Amino acid sequence: MNTYNWNAKDYEKNSQAQQKWARELIANLKLTGSENILDLGCGDGKVTAELARLVADGSVVGADNSRQMIELAKEKYSPNQYSNLSFQVMDASALSFESCFDVVFSNAALHWVKNHQPVIAGLYKSLRGGGKILLRMGGKGDATDIISTMNDVKASAKWAQYFTEFEFPFTFLGVDDYQVLLQEAGFSIHRVELISKDMMHDGKSGLAGWIRTTWLPYTERIPTENREMFIEEVSANYLAKVPLDAAGKAHVAMVMIEVEAEKIT
């Protein structure tokens, strides 16, 4: 899993859509309050802290490969406030846990990982018998319009020089792909499905904030002094194709894959 220079505080301000979707997902966990949970790809920790509040008699570990994100999470959600919550820097492809969680939760993170096989194997190892995973990430067909806009802009004469040998950074898998991975790891599959979602941002500035804070594989290639210009061009070109609605909101069509499975031993 690549590491990028995340601006954790900026991300925190521009990730309301991710938080809203995470809350929908948490409701599906049907927690009893005593579970031990791993939040994989926990980012700035705000969702992890929500989980910790729901399991007063359990515990939550937030893991992310971004040191900047983990530092912010530790700063904001201290052990004094949350005695059942801890954070650690860890790569999703190299989990070192063994039989210690009842639930692994992951929202909007694992599409950053190239090869999902070691992730799924690590999750299986991390769970106790009867433990469950609930994962949501970008799936097959995700963010098509924003990606095609990004591709057009980066291919233009002004920006092409910064994208030599660029590799697409995300892995958007389909249902069949994920079912095979789960079966090979030994999981009993409950549900794997692709779900269309509408991501909404507050106008052009909200869209630009999301691009700036989450599309780092593209923006980090641009020299710092020109980065805002690149983001402005992507935002303007996207909104020319998919205009703001009557209320001034920007909409991005997303496709998420949701995965529910259980370790039966």
PyRosetta script that sets phi, psi and omega in degrees:
from pyrosetta import init, pose_from_sequence

init()
pose = pose_from_sequence("MNTYNWNAKDYEKNSQAQQKWARELIANLKLTGSENILDLGCGDGKVTAELARLVADGSVVGADNSRQMIELAKEKYSPNQYSNLSFQVMDASALSFESCFDVVFSNAALHWVKNHQPVIAGLYKSLRGGGKILLRMGGKGDATDIISTMNDVKASAKWAQYFTEFEFPFTFLGVDDYQVLLQEAGFSIHRVELISKDMMHDGKSGLAGWIRTTWLPYTERIPTENREMFIEEVSANYLAKVPLDAAGKAHVAMVMIEVEAEKIT")
pose.set_psi(1, 121.2)
pose.set_omega(1, -178.8)
pose.set_phi(2, -66.5)
pose.set_psi(2, 148.6)
pose.set_omega(2, 173.2)
pose.set_phi(3, -107.4)
pose.set_psi(3, 133.9)
pose.set_omega(3, 178.5)
pose.set_phi(4, -116.9)
pose.set_psi(4, 167.0)
pose.set_omega(4, -177.1)
pose.set_phi(5, -86.5)
pose.set_psi(5, 73.6)
pose.set_omega(5, -176.7)
pose.set_phi(6, -64.5)
pose.set_psi(6, 134.5)
pose.set_omega(6, 168.2)
pose.set_phi(7, -92.6)
pose.set_psi(7, 95.1)
pose.set_omega(7, -169.6)
pose.set_phi(8, -61.0)
pose.set_psi(8, -40.4)
pose.set_omega(8, -177.3)
pose.set_phi(9, -70.3)
pose.set_psi(9, -38.0)
pose.set_omega(9, 177.6)
pose.set_phi(10, -67.0)
pose.set_psi(10, -42.6)
pose.set_omega(10, 177.4)
pose.set_phi(11, -58.1)
pose.set_psi(11, -44.8)
pose.set_omega(11, -178.1)
pose.set_phi(12, -56.5)
pose.set_psi(12, -38.3)
pose.set_omega(12, -178.2)
pose.set_phi(13, -75.3)
pose.set_psi(13, -24.0)
pose.set_omega(13, -172.7)
pose.set_phi(14, -114.0)
pose.set_psi(14, 23.3)
pose.set_omega(14, -176.8)
pose.set_phi(15, -123.7)
pose.set_psi(15, 33.6)
pose.set_omega(15, -179.7)
pose.set_phi(16, -63.8)
pose.set_psi(16, -35.9)
pose.set_omega(16, -179.1)
pose.set_phi(17, -63.3)
pose.set_psi(17, -42.5)
pose.set_omega(17, 178.8)
pose.set_phi(18, -62.0)
pose.set_psi(18, -39.9)
pose.set_omega(18, -179.3)
pose.set_phi(19, -66.7)
pose.set_psi(19, -42.1)
pose.set_omega(19, 179.5)
pose.set_phi(20, -60.7)
pose.set_psi(20, -44.6)
pose.set_omega(20, -179.6)
pose.set_phi(21, -67.5)
pose.set_psi(21, -35.0)
pose.set_omega(21, 178.9)
pose.set_phi(22, -62.8)
pose.set_psi(22, -39.1)
pose.set_omega(22, 179.7)
pose.set_phi(23, -62.9)
pose.set_psi(23, -39.9)
pose.set_omega(23, 176.8)
pose.set_phi(24, -59.6)
pose.set_psi(24, -41.8)
pose.set_omega(24, -177.1)
pose.set_phi(25, -69.0)
pose.set_psi(25, -41.1)
pose.set_omega(25, 179.9)
pose.set_phi(26, -58.4)
pose.set_psi(26, -37.7)
pose.set_omega(26, 179.6)
pose.set_phi(27, -58.3)
pose.set_psi(27, -30.0)
pose.set_omega(27, 179.8)
pose.set_phi(28, -73.0)
pose.set_psi(28, -14.9)
pose.set_omega(28, -177.4)
pose.set_phi(29, -74.0)
pose.set_psi(29, -24.7)
pose.set_omega(29, -179.2)
pose.set_phi(30, 49.4)
pose.set_psi(30, 56.5)
pose.set_omega(30, -175.6)
pose.set_phi(31, -70.5)
pose.set_psi(31, 145.9)
pose.set_omega(31, 177.9)
pose.set_phi(32, -97.5)
pose.set_psi(32, -15.9)
pose.set_omega(32, 177.7)
pose.set_phi(33, 108.4)
pose.set_psi(33, -4.3)
pose.set_omega(33, -178.2)
pose.set_phi(34, -123.5)
pose.set_psi(34, 12.3)
pose.set_omega(34, -177.3)
pose.set_phi(35, -75.2)
pose.set_psi(35, 151.4)
pose.set_omega(35, 167.7)
pose.set_phi(36, -100.8)
pose.set_psi(36, 121.7)
pose.set_omega(36, -168.8)
pose.set_phi(37, -122.9)
pose.set_psi(37, 141.0)
pose.set_omega(37, 168.5)
pose.set_phi(38, -107.5)
pose.set_psi(38, 124.6)
pose.set_omega(38, 172.8)
pose.set_phi(39, -101.9)
pose.set_psi(39, 105.0)
pose.set_omega(39, -173.0)
pose.set_phi(40, -92.5)
pose.set_psi(40, 124.4)
pose.set_omega(40, -173.7)
pose.set_phi(41, 77.2)
pose.set_psi(41, 49.0)
pose.set_omega(41, -168.8)
pose.set_phi(42, -74.0)
pose.set_psi(42, -13.5)
pose.set_omega(42, 178.7)
pose.set_phi(43, 59.4)
pose.set_psi(43, -132.4)
pose.set_omega(43, -174.7)
pose.set_phi(44, -77.2)
pose.set_psi(44, -3.7)
pose.set_omega(44, 171.9)
pose.set_phi(45, 91.1)
pose.set_psi(45, -1.4)
pose.set_omega(45, -176.0)
pose.set_phi(46, -68.5)
pose.set_psi(46, -35.4)
pose.set_omega(46, 177.1)
pose.set_phi(47, -72.8)
pose.set_psi(47, -37.6)
pose.set_omega(47, 178.3)
pose.set_phi(48, -59.6)
pose.set_psi(48, -41.7)
pose.set_omega(48, 178.7)
pose.set_phi(49, -65.0)
pose.set_psi(49, -36.9)
pose.set_omega(49, 176.2)
pose.set_phi(50, -62.6)
pose.set_psi(50, -41.6)
pose.set_omega(50, 176.8)
pose.set_phi(51, -61.4)
pose.set_psi(51, -42.6)
pose.set_omega(51, -178.8)
pose.set_phi(52, -61.3)
pose.set_psi(52, -35.5)
pose.set_omega(52, 178.3)
pose.set_phi(53, -66.9)
pose.set_psi(53, -26.9)
pose.set_omega(53, -177.5)
pose.set_phi(54, -85.0)
pose.set_psi(54, -14.6)
pose.set_omega(54, -178.8)
pose.set_phi(55, -123.5)
pose.set_psi(55, 65.6)
pose.set_omega(55, -176.8)
pose.set_phi(56, -58.0)
pose.set_psi(56, -31.5)
pose.set_omega(56, -179.9)
pose.set_phi(57, -98.9)
pose.set_psi(57, 8.6)
pose.set_omega(57, 178.2)
pose.set_phi(58, -120.1)
pose.set_psi(58, -152.5)
pose.set_omega(58, 179.7)
pose.set_phi(59, -151.4)
pose.set_psi(59, 157.7)
pose.set_omega(59, 178.9)
pose.set_phi(60, -134.3)
pose.set_psi(60, 133.2)
pose.set_omega(60, 172.6)
pose.set_phi(61, -113.5)
pose.set_psi(61, 126.5)
pose.set_omega(61, 173.5)
pose.set_phi(62, -99.5)
pose.set_psi(62, 127.6)
pose.set_omega(62, -180.0)
pose.set_phi(63, -125.4)
pose.set_psi(63, 137.3)
pose.set_omega(63, 178.6)
pose.set_phi(64, -153.4)
pose.set_psi(64, 151.2)
pose.set_omega(64, -179.4)
pose.set_phi(65, -88.2)
pose.set_psi(65, -0.2)
pose.set_omega(65, 177.9)
pose.set_phi(66, -95.3)
pose.set_psi(66, 115.5)
pose.set_omega(66, 178.6)
pose.set_phi(67, -62.4)
pose.set_psi(67, -37.6)
pose.set_omega(67, -179.6)
pose.set_phi(68, -61.1)
pose.set_psi(68, -42.9)
pose.set_omega(68, -179.9)
pose.set_phi(69, -64.8)
pose.set_psi(69, -44.9)
pose.set_omega(69, -177.7)
pose.set_phi(70, -66.1)
pose.set_psi(70, -38.3)
pose.set_omega(70, 177.6)
pose.set_phi(71, -61.6)
pose.set_psi(71, -43.4)
pose.set_omega(71, 178.4)
pose.set_phi(72, -65.1)
pose.set_psi(72, -43.2)
pose.set_omega(72, 179.9)
pose.set_phi(73, -59.8)
pose.set_psi(73, -44.3)
pose.set_omega(73, -179.9)
pose.set_phi(74, -64.6)
pose.set_psi(74, -37.0)
pose.set_omega(74, -179.7)
pose.set_phi(75, -67.8)
pose.set_psi(75, -42.3)
pose.set_omega(75, -174.8)
pose.set_phi(76, -80.5)
pose.set_psi(76, -32.9)
pose.set_omega(76, -174.2)
pose.set_phi(77, -122.6)
pose.set_psi(77, 77.4)
pose.set_omega(77, -172.6)
pose.set_phi(78, -77.3)
pose.set_psi(78, 158.1)
pose.set_omega(78, 177.6)
pose.set_phi(79, -59.6)
pose.set_psi(79, -23.8)
pose.set_omega(79, 177.0)
pose.set_phi(80, -63.5)
pose.set_psi(80, -39.2)
pose.set_omega(80, 178.7)
pose.set_phi(81, -82.9)
pose.set_psi(81, -38.8)
pose.set_omega(81, -172.3)
pose.set_phi(82, -127.6)
pose.set_psi(82, 89.1)
pose.set_omega(82, -176.2)
pose.set_phi(83, -70.4)
pose.set_psi(83, -17.7)
pose.set_omega(83, -177.3)
pose.set_phi(84, -102.5)
pose.set_psi(84, 17.0)
pose.set_omega(84, -174.0)
pose.set_phi(85, -127.1)
pose.set_psi(85, 133.8)
pose.set_omega(85, 175.1)
pose.set_phi(86, -142.1)
pose.set_psi(86, 159.6)
pose.set_omega(86, -178.0)
pose.set_phi(87, -130.7)
pose.set_psi(87, 145.6)
pose.set_omega(87, 173.6)
pose.set_phi(88, -149.8)
pose.set_psi(88, 148.5)
pose.set_omega(88, 176.1)
pose.set_phi(89, -77.4)
pose.set_psi(89, 122.1)
pose.set_omega(89, 179.4)
pose.set_phi(90, -158.3)
pose.set_psi(90, 140.8)
pose.set_omega(90, 178.7)
pose.set_phi(91, -83.9)
pose.set_psi(91, 135.0)
pose.set_omega(91, -178.5)
pose.set_phi(92, -59.4)
pose.set_psi(92, -25.8)
pose.set_omega(92, -178.4)
pose.set_phi(93, -86.4)
pose.set_psi(93, -3.4)
pose.set_omega(93, -176.9)
pose.set_phi(94, -138.4)
pose.set_psi(94, 52.9)
pose.set_omega(94, -179.5)
pose.set_phi(95, -69.4)
pose.set_psi(95, 138.8)
pose.set_omega(95, -176.7)
pose.set_phi(96, -112.4)
pose.set_psi(96, 17.0)
pose.set_omega(96, -179.9)
pose.set_phi(97, -86.3)
pose.set_psi(97, 152.5)
pose.set_omega(97, 177.7)
pose.set_phi(98, -140.9)
pose.set_psi(98, 116.1)
pose.set_omega(98, 174.0)
pose.set_phi(99, 49.1)
pose.set_psi(99, 46.7)
pose.set_omega(99, -177.3)
pose.set_phi(100, -124.8)
pose.set_psi(100, -0.8)
pose.set_omega(100, -178.9)
pose.set_phi(101, -121.6)
pose.set_psi(101, 147.5)
pose.set_omega(101, 172.7)
pose.set_phi(102, -89.9)
pose.set_psi(102, -28.8)
pose.set_omega(102, -176.5)
pose.set_phi(103, -140.5)
pose.set_psi(103, 136.5)
pose.set_omega(103, 164.8)
pose.set_phi(104, -115.1)
pose.set_psi(104, 125.9)
pose.set_omega(104, -178.4)
pose.set_phi(105, -116.9)
pose.set_psi(105, 138.4)
pose.set_omega(105, 175.6)
pose.set_phi(106, -149.7)
pose.set_psi(106, 126.9)
pose.set_omega(106, -178.6)
pose.set_phi(107, -125.9)
pose.set_psi(107, 123.9)
pose.set_omega(107, 171.5)
pose.set_phi(108, 55.8)
pose.set_psi(108, 43.0)
pose.set_omega(108, -178.2)
pose.set_phi(109, -131.9)
pose.set_psi(109, -41.7)
pose.set_omega(109, -166.2)
pose.set_phi(110, -75.1)
pose.set_psi(110, -10.1)
pose.set_omega(110, 174.4)
pose.set_phi(111, -69.0)
pose.set_psi(111, -9.8)
pose.set_omega(111, 175.1)
pose.set_phi(112, -77.1)
pose.set_psi(112, -12.9)
pose.set_omega(112, -175.3)
pose.set_phi(113, -93.3)
pose.set_psi(113, 132.2)
pose.set_omega(113, -178.0)
pose.set_phi(114, -71.0)
pose.set_psi(114, -55.2)
pose.set_omega(114, -176.1)
pose.set_phi(115, -109.9)
pose.set_psi(115, 115.4)
pose.set_omega(115, -174.6)
pose.set_phi(116, -86.5)
pose.set_psi(116, -10.4)
pose.set_omega(116, -176.9)
pose.set_phi(117, -59.3)
pose.set_psi(117, -50.0)
pose.set_omega(117, 178.6)
pose.set_phi(118, -65.9)
pose.set_psi(118, -27.5)
pose.set_omega(118, 177.3)
pose.set_phi(119, -65.1)
pose.set_psi(119, -49.7)
pose.set_omega(119, -177.0)
pose.set_phi(120, -66.1)
pose.set_psi(120, -39.0)
pose.set_omega(120, 176.8)
pose.set_phi(121, -62.6)
pose.set_psi(121, -41.4)
pose.set_omega(121, 179.0)
pose.set_phi(122, -66.1)
pose.set_psi(122, -36.4)
pose.set_omega(122, 177.7)
pose.set_phi(123, -65.9)
pose.set_psi(123, -42.6)
pose.set_omega(123, 179.2)
pose.set_phi(124, -58.8)
pose.set_psi(124, -45.0)
pose.set_omega(124, -179.3)
pose.set_phi(125, -66.1)
pose.set_psi(125, -32.9)
pose.set_omega(125, -176.5)
pose.set_phi(126, -72.0)
pose.set_psi(126, -24.9)
pose.set_omega(126, -174.0)
pose.set_phi(127, -86.7)
pose.set_psi(127, 150.1)
pose.set_omega(127, 166.6)
pose.set_phi(128, -77.4)
pose.set_psi(128, 164.8)
pose.set_omega(128, 173.5)
pose.set_phi(129, -58.4)
pose.set_psi(129, 134.4)
pose.set_omega(129, -177.3)
pose.set_phi(130, 86.0)
pose.set_psi(130, -4.1)
pose.set_omega(130, 179.7)
pose.set_phi(131, -72.1)
pose.set_psi(131, 154.4)
pose.set_omega(131, -174.3)
pose.set_phi(132, -124.1)
pose.set_psi(132, 151.5)
pose.set_omega(132, 169.5)
pose.set_phi(133, -113.5)
pose.set_psi(133, 142.1)
pose.set_omega(133, 171.5)
pose.set_phi(134, -134.2)
pose.set_psi(134, 107.9)
pose.set_omega(134, -174.0)
pose.set_phi(135, -120.7)
pose.set_psi(135, 140.3)
pose.set_omega(135, 169.9)
pose.set_phi(136, -136.9)
pose.set_psi(136, 132.5)
pose.set_omega(136, -178.4)
pose.set_phi(137, -153.3)
pose.set_psi(137, 172.9)
pose.set_omega(137, 174.9)
pose.set_phi(138, -59.7)
pose.set_psi(138, 133.1)
pose.set_omega(138, -179.2)
pose.set_phi(139, -115.9)
pose.set_psi(139, -177.2)
pose.set_omega(139, -177.1)
pose.set_phi(140, -53.5)
pose.set_psi(140, 122.9)
pose.set_omega(140, 179.6)
pose.set_phi(141, 91.8)
pose.set_psi(141, 9.5)
pose.set_omega(141, -176.2)
pose.set_phi(142, -70.9)
pose.set_psi(142, 143.0)
pose.set_omega(142, 169.4)
pose.set_phi(143, 51.9)
pose.set_psi(143, 36.2)
pose.set_omega(143, -174.2)
pose.set_phi(144, -56.5)
pose.set_psi(144, -44.9)
pose.set_omega(144, -175.3)
pose.set_phi(145, -68.8)
pose.set_psi(145, -41.8)
pose.set_omega(145, -178.7)
pose.set_phi(146, -70.4)
pose.set_psi(146, -35.3)
pose.set_omega(146, 179.1)
pose.set_phi(147, -68.0)
pose.set_psi(147, -42.1)
pose.set_omega(147, -179.9)
pose.set_phi(148, -66.6)
pose.set_psi(148, -35.4)
pose.set_omega(148, 175.8)
pose.set_phi(149, -64.7)
pose.set_psi(149, -45.9)
pose.set_omega(149, 179.3)
pose.set_phi(150, -59.5)
pose.set_psi(150, -42.3)
pose.set_omega(150, -179.3)
pose.set_phi(151, -64.3)
pose.set_psi(151, -40.7)
pose.set_omega(151, 179.0)
pose.set_phi(152, -63.9)
pose.set_psi(152, -45.0)
pose.set_omega(152, -177.7)
pose.set_phi(153, -66.0)
pose.set_psi(153, -45.6)
pose.set_omega(153, -176.1)
pose.set_phi(154, -69.5)
pose.set_psi(154, -20.7)
pose.set_omega(154, 178.3)
pose.set_phi(155, -85.4)
pose.set_psi(155, -9.1)
pose.set_omega(155, -177.2)
pose.set_phi(156, -71.9)
pose.set_psi(156, 159.3)
pose.set_omega(156, -174.1)
pose.set_phi(157, -55.0)
pose.set_psi(157, -35.8)
pose.set_omega(157, -176.3)
pose.set_phi(158, -66.7)
pose.set_psi(158, -34.1)
pose.set_omega(158, -169.4)
pose.set_phi(159, -114.0)
pose.set_psi(159, -16.1)
pose.set_omega(159, -171.8)
pose.set_phi(160, -55.7)
pose.set_psi(160, -33.7)
pose.set_omega(160, -177.5)
pose.set_phi(161, -58.9)
pose.set_psi(161, -24.8)
pose.set_omega(161, -176.6)
pose.set_phi(162, -88.4)
pose.set_psi(162, -3.1)
pose.set_omega(162, -172.9)
pose.set_phi(163, -120.3)
pose.set_psi(163, 25.9)
pose.set_omega(163, 176.3)
pose.set_phi(164, -66.7)
pose.set_psi(164, 138.3)
pose.set_omega(164, -179.4)
pose.set_phi(165, 56.8)
pose.set_psi(165, 30.8)
pose.set_omega(165, 176.8)
pose.set_phi(166, -71.4)
pose.set_psi(166, 132.9)
pose.set_omega(166, 175.6)
pose.set_phi(167, -112.5)
pose.set_psi(167, 135.9)
pose.set_omega(167, 178.6)
pose.set_phi(168, -58.7)
pose.set_psi(168, 126.0)
pose.set_omega(168, -167.8)
pose.set_phi(169, -86.5)
pose.set_psi(169, -12.5)
pose.set_omega(169, -172.4)
pose.set_phi(170, -107.4)
pose.set_psi(170, 156.5)
pose.set_omega(170, 174.8)
pose.set_phi(171, -118.6)
pose.set_psi(171, 111.0)
pose.set_omega(171, -179.6)
pose.set_phi(172, -109.0)
pose.set_psi(172, 97.9)
pose.set_omega(172, -174.2)
pose.set_phi(173, -91.5)
pose.set_psi(173, 156.9)
pose.set_omega(173, 176.6)
pose.set_phi(174, -97.8)
pose.set_psi(174, 177.9)
pose.set_omega(174, -176.5)
pose.set_phi(175, -59.9)
pose.set_psi(175, -48.3)
pose.set_omega(175, -177.6)
pose.set_phi(176, -61.1)
pose.set_psi(176, -43.5)
pose.set_omega(176, 179.0)
pose.set_phi(177, -54.9)
pose.set_psi(177, -46.7)
pose.set_omega(177, -173.8)
pose.set_phi(178, -73.7)
pose.set_psi(178, -34.8)
pose.set_omega(178, 177.8)
pose.set_phi(179, -61.6)
pose.set_psi(179, -41.2)
pose.set_omega(179, 178.8)
pose.set_phi(180, -61.9)
pose.set_psi(180, -46.7)
pose.set_omega(180, 180.0)
pose.set_phi(181, -58.6)
pose.set_psi(181, -44.4)
pose.set_omega(181, -178.2)
pose.set_phi(182, -65.7)
pose.set_psi(182, -44.6)
pose.set_omega(182, -179.4)
pose.set_phi(183, -63.6)
pose.set_psi(183, -42.1)
pose.set_omega(183, -179.5)
pose.set_phi(184, -63.4)
pose.set_psi(184, -32.0)
pose.set_omega(184, -179.6)
pose.set_phi(185, -80.5)
pose.set_psi(185, -15.6)
pose.set_omega(185, 179.7)
pose.set_phi(186, 104.7)
pose.set_psi(186, 5.3)
pose.set_omega(186, -178.5)
pose.set_phi(187, -74.3)
pose.set_psi(187, 148.5)
pose.set_omega(187, 167.1)
pose.set_phi(188, -92.4)
pose.set_psi(188, 121.2)
pose.set_omega(188, -172.9)
pose.set_phi(189, -85.5)
pose.set_psi(189, 128.4)
pose.set_omega(189, 173.3)
pose.set_phi(190, -95.5)
pose.set_psi(190, -44.4)
pose.set_omega(190, -175.2)
pose.set_phi(191, -162.8)
pose.set_psi(191, 133.5)
pose.set_omega(191, 168.8)
pose.set_phi(192, -136.8)
pose.set_psi(192, 118.0)
pose.set_omega(192, -179.8)
pose.set_phi(193, -148.8)
pose.set_psi(193, 151.6)
pose.set_omega(193, 174.6)
pose.set_phi(194, -90.8)
pose.set_psi(194, 133.7)
pose.set_omega(194, -176.6)
pose.set_phi(195, -128.9)
pose.set_psi(195, 127.1)
pose.set_omega(195, 176.6)
pose.set_phi(196, -80.0)
pose.set_psi(196, 134.0)
pose.set_omega(196, -179.7)
pose.set_phi(197, -132.0)
pose.set_psi(197, 148.2)
pose.set_omega(197, 175.3)
pose.set_phi(198, -104.4)
pose.set_psi(198, 112.3)
pose.set_omega(198, 175.8)
pose.set_phi(199, -90.3)
pose.set_psi(199, 128.0)
pose.set_omega(199, -174.5)
pose.set_phi(200, -114.7)
pose.set_psi(200, 138.4)
pose.set_omega(200, 178.4)
pose.set_phi(201, -129.6)
pose.set_psi(201, 153.7)
pose.set_omega(201, 178.9)
pose.set_phi(202, -77.2)
pose.set_psi(202, 93.3)
pose.set_omega(202, 174.4)
pose.set_phi(203, 61.8)
pose.set_psi(203, -166.6)
pose.set_omega(203, -177.7)
pose.set_phi(204, -64.5)
pose.set_psi(204, -37.5)
pose.set_omega(204, -178.2)
pose.set_phi(205, -67.1)
pose.set_psi(205, -37.2)
pose.set_omega(205, 177.2)
pose.set_phi(206, -66.6)
pose.set_psi(206, -41.2)
pose.set_omega(206, 176.8)
pose.set_phi(207, -62.7)
pose.set_psi(207, -44.8)
pose.set_omega(207, 179.9)
pose.set_phi(208, -63.2)
pose.set_psi(208, -38.3)
pose.set_omega(208, 178.1)
pose.set_phi(209, -62.2)
pose.set_psi(209, -39.8)
pose.set_omega(209, 178.6)
pose.set_phi(210, -67.2)
pose.set_psi(210, -43.1)
pose.set_omega(210, 178.4)
pose.set_phi(211, -62.7)
pose.set_psi(211, -45.0)
pose.set_omega(211, -177.5)
pose.set_phi(212, -61.9)
pose.set_psi(212, -37.5)
pose.set_omega(212, -172.1)
pose.set_phi(213, -94.8)
pose.set_psi(213, -16.3)
pose.set_omega(213, -176.8)
pose.set_phi(214, -124.0)
pose.set_psi(214, -14.2)
pose.set_omega(214, -178.4)
pose.set_phi(215, -101.6)
pose.set_psi(215, 45.0)
pose.set_omega(215, -175.4)
pose.set_phi(216, -60.7)
pose.set_psi(216, -34.0)
pose.set_omega(216, 179.2)
pose.set_phi(217, -58.5)
pose.set_psi(217, -25.2)
pose.set_omega(217, 177.1)
pose.set_phi(218, -91.5)
pose.set_psi(218, -52.3)
pose.set_omega(218, -171.4)
pose.set_phi(219, -68.5)
pose.set_psi(219, -31.4)
pose.set_omega(219, -178.2)
pose.set_phi(220, -70.5)
pose.set_psi(220, -12.7)
pose.set_omega(220, 177.1)
pose.set_phi(221, -79.3)
pose.set_psi(221, -17.8)
pose.set_omega(221, -177.2)
pose.set_phi(222, -89.0)
pose.set_psi(222, 136.4)
pose.set_omega(222, 176.1)
pose.set_phi(223, -54.8)
pose.set_psi(223, 141.9)
pose.set_omega(223, -173.2)
pose.set_phi(224, -49.3)
pose.set_psi(224, -41.7)
pose.set_omega(224, -175.0)
pose.set_phi(225, -69.1)
pose.set_psi(225, -18.1)
pose.set_omega(225, -179.6)
pose.set_phi(226, -107.6)
pose.set_psi(226, -0.6)
pose.set_omega(226, -171.7)
pose.set_phi(227, -63.1)
pose.set_psi(227, -44.7)
pose.set_omega(227, -179.4)
pose.set_phi(228, -63.5)
pose.set_psi(228, -34.0)
pose.set_omega(228, 178.2)
pose.set_phi(229, -64.0)
pose.set_psi(229, -42.6)
pose.set_omega(229, 178.1)
pose.set_phi(230, -62.7)
pose.set_psi(230, -46.7)
pose.set_omega(230, -179.3)
pose.set_phi(231, -62.8)
pose.set_psi(231, -40.7)
pose.set_omega(231, 177.8)
pose.set_phi(232, -60.6)
pose.set_psi(232, -42.4)
pose.set_omega(232, -178.6)
pose.set_phi(233, -68.1)
pose.set_psi(233, -43.1)
pose.set_omega(233, 177.4)
pose.set_phi(234, -60.7)
pose.set_psi(234, -46.0)
pose.set_omega(234, -178.7)
pose.set_phi(235, -61.2)
pose.set_psi(235, -47.4)
pose.set_omega(235, -178.7)
pose.set_phi(236, -63.7)
pose.set_psi(236, -44.1)
pose.set_omega(236, 180.0)
pose.set_phi(237, -65.3)
pose.set_psi(237, -39.1)
pose.set_omega(237, 178.8)
pose.set_phi(238, -63.7)
pose.set_psi(238, -46.2)
pose.set_omega(238, -177.0)
pose.set_phi(239, -70.2)
pose.set_psi(239, -20.2)
pose.set_omega(239, 172.4)
pose.set_phi(240, -68.6)
pose.set_psi(240, -30.5)
pose.set_omega(240, 178.7)
pose.set_phi(241, -86.9)
pose.set_psi(241, -41.3)
pose.set_omega(241, -176.7)
pose.set_phi(242, -126.4)
pose.set_psi(242, 86.1)
pose.set_omega(242, -171.5)
pose.set_phi(243, -65.8)
pose.set_psi(243, 160.7)
pose.set_omega(243, 173.9)
pose.set_phi(244, -59.4)
pose.set_psi(244, 149.3)
pose.set_omega(244, 177.3)
pose.set_phi(245, -79.5)
pose.set_psi(245, -178.7)
pose.set_omega(245, -175.9)
pose.set_phi(246, -61.5)
pose.set_psi(246, -24.9)
pose.set_omega(246, -179.9)
pose.set_phi(247, -92.0)
pose.set_psi(247, 5.7)
pose.set_omega(247, 177.6)
pose.set_phi(248, 81.6)
pose.set_psi(248, 18.3)
pose.set_omega(248, -180.0)
pose.set_phi(249, -94.7)
pose.set_psi(249, 142.8)
pose.set_omega(249, 173.7)
pose.set_phi(250, -94.2)
pose.set_psi(250, 140.7)
pose.set_omega(250, -178.5)
pose.set_phi(251, -121.9)
pose.set_psi(251, 135.9)
pose.set_omega(251, 176.4)
pose.set_phi(252, -125.9)
pose.set_psi(252, 121.3)
pose.set_omega(252, 178.9)
pose.set_phi(253, -76.3)
pose.set_psi(253, 122.3)
pose.set_omega(253, -178.1)
pose.set_phi(254, -120.0)
pose.set_psi(254, 154.8)
pose.set_omega(254, 172.6)
pose.set_phi(255, -127.5)
pose.set_psi(255, 117.2)
pose.set_omega(255, -179.8)
pose.set_phi(256, -105.5)
pose.set_psi(256, 148.6)
pose.set_omega(256, 170.3)
pose.set_phi(257, -106.5)
pose.set_psi(257, 130.0)
pose.set_omega(257, 177.3)
pose.set_phi(258, -110.6)
pose.set_psi(258, 136.2)
pose.set_omega(258, -173.7)
pose.set_phi(259, -130.7)
pose.set_psi(259, 121.9)
pose.set_omega(259, 173.6)
pose.set_phi(260, -124.9)
pose.set_psi(260, 126.1)
pose.set_omega(260, -179.2)
pose.set_phi(261, -152.1)
pose.set_psi(261, 166.3)
pose.set_omega(261, -174.7)
pose.set_phi(262, -134.7)
pose.set_psi(262, 145.3)
pose.set_omega(262, 174.7)
pose.set_phi(263, -91.9)
pose.set_psi(263, 110.1)
pose.set_omega(263, -178.7)
pose.set_phi(264, -106.6)
pose.set_psi(264, 115.7)
pose.set_omega(264, 178.0)
pose.set_phi(265, -133.5)
pose.dump_pdb("model.pdb")
